[in-house]
């Protein structure tokens, strides 16, 4: 491998890890991963996000 390939791979890995860490932190803080901003009452995956409801 050459240097530019390693640099691009490192940048992609850092961005990927940042996205995963943000999702984990948001989940721990009780934030929804739903991007529509709507109520989860009509969502087919409600049980996966809110198992106690």
C-alpha atoms as one frame of an Amber mdcrd trajectory, in Angstrom:
protein
   0.000   0.000   0.000   1.088   3.505  -0.634   0.712   6.549   1.613  -2.360
   8.124  -0.052  -4.296   4.863   0.238  -3.459   4.566   3.922  -4.435   8.195
   4.559  -7.808   7.803   2.808  -8.488   4.538   4.657  -7.661   6.217   7.973
 -10.003   9.137   7.228 -12.835   6.765   6.296 -12.255   4.743   9.483 -12.291
   7.873  11.670 -15.549   9.099  10.105 -17.116   5.649  10.506 -16.073   5.446
  14.174 -17.356   8.977  14.837 -20.776   8.039  13.448 -20.946   4.894  15.583
 -19.811   6.707  18.745 -22.381   9.480  18.160 -25.145   6.876  17.771 -24.110
   5.145  21.005 -23.957   8.419  22.948 -27.341   9.505  21.579 -28.888   6.151
  22.514 -27.515   6.406  26.072 -28.949   9.933  26.348 -32.384   8.703  25.242
 -32.381  10.462  21.899 -34.223   8.844  19.029 -32.426   7.686  15.925 -35.490
   8.580  13.875 -34.644  11.354  11.467 -38.238  12.217  10.593 -38.977  13.787
  13.985 -42.385  12.155  14.114 -44.007  10.133  16.852 -42.992   6.480  17.036
 -46.569   5.294  17.602 -47.043   4.391  13.931 -43.596   2.943  13.359 -43.306
  -0.767  12.615 -39.992  -0.930  14.537 -41.332   0.758  17.694 -40.697  -2.382
  19.756 -36.998  -2.312  18.861 -36.489   1.275  20.036 -38.965   1.408  22.915
 -39.388  -2.112  24.328 -41.058  -0.893  27.571 -43.946   0.912  25.857
